[in-house]
Amino acid sequence: MLSKPPEDIQLTPFERWVEAEGLQVITKHTVFDLLTEPLEPWERTGCNAALLDLTQYPSDRAWINNQGTTRYIIEIPPGGTVKVERHMYEEIFYVVDGRGATAVWYDGSPRLTFEWKEGSAFAIPLNTWHEIYNGSGTETARLYAATNMPTPINLYANDEFVFNCANTFPDRFDADDEMFFTGQSVRLGDRLSKSNFIPSVLHLALDDYNHRGPGTNMYVLMAGGRFVCHVSEFPVGSYKKGHGFDARGATTGGVSRTGLTAENSYLFLSGEGYDLQWRTGQKPGPEIEPMRYDFKKNSLMTNGHGGHQHFNASGEPARYLVLRYGNTSFGSPTQPTERGDREDSGQIQYKDEDPRIRALFEEECAKRGVKCEMEPI
């Protein structure tokens, strides 16, 4: 759905900026395929693009529902580039399709250039000059980006500061470090590493993590930023425990006009299945009907504002990517290795779930000729 600014509300600084940019806004719960979503010209970048305002409950009192973090798709024409820019917000890209290269530098510093392809992920260090090139002269390249762009725009309401500040951040980017974008990874602990460039997210090594059911997991800190690359995978014919039902999770919903709220969305890289989601304050039960959202490769969906549960009814592992806040050095929630007790409070164990959930999953597996690999309850 293409959203236009309502005439009877006062726009936030970020909404005014988006309107002035002429940037297309798509407000929906799920983008079923990032490859086929229609895009419109975005003059600042010289490419076609769309801002993705993913929400479970679109507000009739807001144009853009997410006012702290956001996402967008951008398509670089054959032989083209995303115009050179720098900005006082963080940005992580995932390559949905195509191949190319990115150059990153500070004024007076060497340029560091690295090549990427479908499945790669890379971070733009804060306020560095950067230019993103399509490496093909005949095919487009389509990238998905997650960013906290709305936050500084809403806080300062000053484009000159956000896009033309001369400050550098040497703790986040060292232009003399030729290894910065080589794809090397440094292990920091269980399910925690750091890397500024991931050559293939689909082949990123993950650690066992069965707290939410069978599966593996990894958090990757990128370019010293608050945003992290969170990758999870669960096996063929399996599903995760329902989670996000505690009061803490339920209070993240709604529209904040302060410009400081954050949202999470999942990009599925493999597998096929569906999510079940419940409204804020609801828990699964015979009298409650959840909302169902199907996914496949390149589907992007919000996790909603209440409880949710992921189901892989396909014959291959389901891996998904979440680009979001999560760097603990900025005072984010506890380290991944310490999250178990906190997550238990908002999680429903298999033995306690509504029996209809398992029955539906077995039915969906049978439709696809896939064996349900879940242990009997």
C-alpha positions in Angstrom: 0.0 0.0 0.0 1.4 3.4 -1.0 0.8 5.9 1.9 0.3 9.6 1.5 0.6 12.2 4.3 -2.8 12.8 6.0 -3.9 16.4 5.8 -5.2 16.7 9.3 -2.2 15.8 11.4 1.1 17.6 12.3 4.0 15.8 10.7 7.1 14.9 12.6 10.5 16.2 11.3 11.2 12.8 9.8 7.8 12.7 8.0 8.4 16.2 6.6 11.8 15.1 5.4 10.4 12.0 3.7 7.7 14.2 2.0 10.3 16.7 0.8 12.4 13.8 -0.5 9.5 12.5 -2.5 10.4 9.1 -1.1 7.8 6.4 -1.7 6.3 5.0 1.6 4.9 1.5 1.7 2.9 0.7 4.9 2.1 -2.9 5.4 2.8 -5.9 7.7 4.6 -8.2 5.3 6.5 -7.6 2.1 6.1 -11.1 0.6 9.0 -10.7 -1.9 11.6 -7.9 -1.7 12.6 -8.7 -5.3 9.2 -7.9 -6.8 8.0 -5.0 -4.6 7.4 -1.9 -6.9 9.8 1.0 -6.4 9.7 4.7 -7.4 12.6 7.2 -8.1 14.4 8.7 -5.1 16.3 11.7 -6.4 18.8 11.9 -3.5 20.2 8.5 -4.4 19.7 8.4 -8.1 18.0 5.1 -7.8 14.5 3.7 -7.4 13.5 3.0 -3.8 10.8 2.6 -1.2 10.6 3.2 2.5 9.1 0.2 4.3 7.0 1.2 7.2 6.2 -2.3 8.6 3.5 -2.4 11.2 0.8 -4.7 12.5 -1.5 -1.8 13.4 -1.3 1.1 11.0 -2.4 4.3 12.8 -4.9 6.7 11.3 -3.2 9.4 13.2 0.2 9.0 11.7 1.7 8.9 8.2 4.8 6.9 9.1 4.2 4.6 12.0 7.9 3.8 12.9 9.6 7.0 14.1 12.9 5.6 15.5 14.1 3.0 13.1 13.1 2.1 9.6 13.8 0.0 6.5 14.0 0.5 2.8 14.6 -1.2 -0.5 16.8 0.4 -3.2 17.5 -0.8 -6.7 20.7 0.4 -8.5 20.4 0.6 -12.3 22.9 -1.3 -14.5 26.3 0.3 -14.3 24.9 2.9 -11.8 25.6 3.9 -8.3 23.9 5.1 -5.2 25.1 8.8 -5.1 27.9 9.7 -2.7 26.7 10.7 0.7 27.4 10.7 4.4 25.0 10.8 7.3 24.7 10.8 11.1 22.8 7.6 11.3 23.7 3.9 11.1 22.9 1.7 8.2 23.3 -2.0 7.4 22.7 -3.4 3.9 21.7 -6.9 2.8 22.1 -7.7 -0.9 18.9 -9.3 -2.1 20.0 -9.6 -5.7 23.0 -8.6 -7.9 26.7 -7.9 -7.4 28.8 -4.8 -6.9 31.2 -2.9 -4.7 31.2 -0.2 -2.0 33.8 2.5 -1.3 34.0 4.1 2.2 36.2 7.0 3.3 36.7 10.1 5.4 37.8 13.5 4.0 41.6 13.1 3.4 41.7 9.4 4.0 42.3 6.4 1.7 39.2 4.8 0.1 38.5 1.3 1.3 36.6 -0.6 -1.4 35.1 -4.1 -1.2 33.0 -6.3 -3.5 29.6 -7.8 -2.6 27.1 -10.2 -4.1 23.7 -11.7 -3.5 23.5 -12.7 0.2 26.2 -10.4 1.4 25.7 -7.9 4.3 27.7 -4.9 5.2 27.6 -1.9 7.5 28.3 1.8 6.7 30.4 3.2 9.5 28.8 6.3 11.1 29.2 9.5 9.0 31.6 8.1 6.5 31.5 9.1 2.9 30.3 6.1 0.8 29.3 5.2 -2.7 27.6 1.9 -3.7 28.2 0.6 -7.2 26.3 -1.9 -9.3 28.9 -4.3 -10.8 26.8 -5.3 -13.7 26.2 -3.3 -16.9 23.1 -5.2 -17.8 21.3 -6.2 -14.6 20.0 -4.2 -11.7 21.1 -4.8 -8.1 18.5 -4.7 -5.3 19.6 -4.0 -1.7 17.6 -4.0 1.6 18.7 -1.6 4.3 17.9 -1.2 8.0 18.7 2.1 9.6 18.0 4.4 12.6 17.7 7.3 10.2 14.5 8.7 11.8 16.1 9.3 15.2 18.6 12.0 14.4 16.2 13.7 11.9 13.5 13.8 14.6 15.9 14.9 17.3 17.6 17.7 15.5 15.3 18.6 12.6 18.3 19.9 10.8 19.3 18.4 7.4 22.6 20.2 7.4 23.7 18.5 10.6 22.4 15.0 9.6 23.9 15.0 6.1 26.9 17.4 6.2 28.5 17.1 9.7 32.3 17.0 9.5 32.7 14.9 12.7 34.6 11.6 12.3 34.3 8.5 14.5 37.8 6.8 14.6 36.5 4.2 17.1 34.1 3.0 14.4 36.1 3.3 11.3 39.9 3.2 10.6 40.5 4.0 6.9 44.1 2.7 7.3 43.0 -0.7 8.3 43.1 -2.6 5.0 41.4 -5.6 6.7 38.3 -3.6 7.8 36.0 -4.9 5.0 37.8 -8.2 4.1 35.0 -10.3 5.7 37.2 -11.4 8.6 35.2 -12.3 11.8 36.2 -12.1 15.4 34.6 -14.4 17.9 33.6 -12.6 21.1 31.7 -15.3 22.8 28.9 -17.9 22.4 26.6 -16.7 19.6 28.4 -13.4 19.5 31.0 -12.1 16.9 31.9 -9.0 15.1 32.5 -8.4 11.4 32.0 -5.3 9.2 31.3 -7.3 6.1 29.7 -10.8 5.8 30.3 -12.3 2.4 27.3 -14.7 2.7 24.8 -14.5 5.4 23.3 -17.8 4.3 26.6 -19.5 5.0 27.5 -17.7 8.2 28.4 -20.2 10.9 25.9 -20.2 13.7 26.0 -21.6 17.3 23.5 -24.1 18.8 20.7 -22.4 20.6 17.7 -24.5 21.7 16.1 -22.2 24.2 13.3 -21.4 21.8 13.2 -24.8 20.2 15.6 -26.6 17.8 17.9 -24.2 16.0 21.1 -22.1 15.8 21.8 -18.4 16.3 24.5 -15.7 15.9 24.7 -12.0 16.7 27.2 -10.0 14.6 28.3 -6.5 15.8 29.0 -4.4 12.8 31.2 -1.2 12.3 31.0 -0.4 16.1 27.4 0.6 15.8 24.3 0.1 17.8 22.7 -1.9 15.0 23.6 -5.6 14.8 23.1 -8.4 12.3 21.1 -11.2 14.1 20.9 -14.5 12.2 18.8 -17.5 13.3 18.0 -20.8 11.7 15.6 -23.7 12.6 15.5 -27.1 11.0 13.3 -28.8 8.5 9.8 -29.6 9.8 10.2 -27.6 13.0 8.9 -24.5 14.7 9.9 -22.1 17.5 8.2 -21.6 20.8 5.7 -18.8 21.0 7.4 -15.7 22.6 7.0 -12.0 23.2 3.9 -12.5 25.4 5.3 -10.7 28.5 4.4 -7.1 29.5 7.8 -5.8 28.4 7.2 -7.1 24.8 3.6 -5.9 24.7 4.6 -2.3 25.5 6.7 -1.9 22.4 3.7 -1.4 20.1 1.8 1.7 19.1 3.0 4.9 17.4 5.3 7.2 19.3 5.6 10.8 18.0 8.8 11.3 20.0 10.9 9.7 17.3 12.8 7.4 19.6 10.9 4.0 19.2 12.4 1.0 17.5 10.9 -1.9 15.5 12.1 -5.3 14.5 11.4 -7.2 11.2 12.5 -10.6 9.9 13.9 -11.2 6.5 13.6 -14.9 5.6 16.6 -16.1 3.6 15.5 -19.8 3.1 12.7 -22.1 4.0 9.0 -21.7 3.6 6.3 -21.5 6.2 4.3 -19.0 8.3 4.2 -16.9 11.4 1.4 -16.8 13.9 1.0 -13.5 15.7 -1.3 -12.4 18.6 -2.5 -8.9 19.4 -1.0 -7.1 22.4 -2.1 -8.6 25.6 -3.4 -11.8 24.1 -2.2 -15.3 24.7 -2.9 -18.4 22.6 -6.1 -20.3 23.7 -9.3 -21.9 22.3 -11.1 -18.5 22.2 -8.3 -16.6 20.5 -7.6 -16.7 16.8 -4.1 -15.7 15.9 -3.2 -13.8 12.7 -1.3 -15.9 10.1 1.4 -14.5 7.8 3.1 -16.8 5.2 6.7 -16.4 4.2 9.2 -17.7 1.7 12.7 -16.7 0.6 13.0 -12.8 0.5 9.8 -12.3 2.6 10.1 -9.5 5.2 7.7 -9.2 8.0 7.3 -7.3 11.3 7.1 -9.4 14.4 4.1 -7.4 15.5 3.6 -5.9 19.0 2.5 -9.0 20.9 3.3 -12.7 20.9 4.6 -14.4 17.8 5.8 -17.8 16.6 7.7 -19.0 13.6 7.0 -22.3 11.6 9.2 -23.9 9.0 7.0 -26.4 7.0 9.5 -26.8 4.2 12.1 -29.4 3.2 15.0 -27.0 3.9 16.2 -25.2 7.0 14.6 -21.8 7.5 17.2 -19.0 8.1 16.2 -15.4 8.8 18.0 -12.1 9.3 17.1 -9.4 11.8 18.9 -6.0 11.5 18.2 -4.2 14.7 19.5 -2.6 17.9 21.5 -5.0 20.0 25.1 -3.9 20.7 25.5 -4.3 24.4 28.3 -1.7 24.7 25.6 1.0 24.3 23.5 -0.3 27.2 21.3 -2.6 25.2 19.7 -5.7 26.8 21.9 -8.3 28.3 24.4 -10.4 26.3 22.9 -13.2 24.2 24.5 -15.8 26.5 22.6 -14.3 29.5 19.2 -13.9 27.9 17.6 -17.3 28.9 16.0 -16.3 32.1 14.7 -13.0 30.6 13.2 -14.8 27.6 11.5 -17.5 29.7 9.0 -14.9 31.1 7.6 -14.2 27.7 7.8 -17.6 26.2 5.3 -20.5 26.0 6.7 -24.0 26.3 5.5 -26.6 23.9 3.7 -28.6 26.6 1.7 -25.5 27.5 0.7 -24.3 24.0 -2.7 -24.5 22.5 -3.0 -28.0 20.9 -4.4 -26.4 17.7 -0.9 -25.0 17.1 0.8 -28.4 16.7 -2.2 -29.8 14.8 -2.0 -26.9 12.2 1.7 -27.4 11.8 1.4 -31.1 11.1 -1.3 -30.4 8.6 0.8 -27.8 6.8 3.8 -30.2 6.7 1.6 -32.9 5.3 0.4 -30.6 2.5 4.0 -30.2 1.4 5.1 -33.8 1.8 7.4 -32.8 4.7 7.7 -34.9 7.8 7.0 -33.0 11.1 10.3 -33.4 13.1 8.9 -32.0 16.3 9.1 -34.3 19.4 5.7 -35.5 20.6 4.2 -33.4 23.4 
